[in-house]
Amino acid sequence: MPNSLSKIFNRSVCFVLGVILTLLALTGITFFKEFLFGFEIQSMASFPYYHTARLYSRPGLGDQTLMLEIDGKTIWVSGDAAGGDLKEKIIWDETGHIVTLELAGKKVFSYNAESKTEIKE
């Protein structure tokens, strides 16, 4: 009888420790992922073609680096941008193919997600 109770107790302790260590590991992984790769500050899907644009910010020492990702592929990376809110805005056109990134009301980058080409003006 005592032997079976100790087995149950040991299994319960191992289970609880496993849950705690998993949560700690996930917290650490999330922290380093955001620190190394940046965190998402804006996301927008096009309609009706279901392309997705995501804007990430990776903070630095007094500045930040912005990265625009379309359908899982990084297509634009800024140089060192000023820290803080740059009034970032992702805009899809009415066709759902062309995305434009604006910073502080100025057009910075345009991309055709269907043909996978940058639009230069």
Helices and strands as residue ranges (DSSP letters): H 2-37, E 39-45, E 52-59, E 63-70, E 73-77, E 81-82, E 89-92, E 98-103, E 106-112, E 117-118
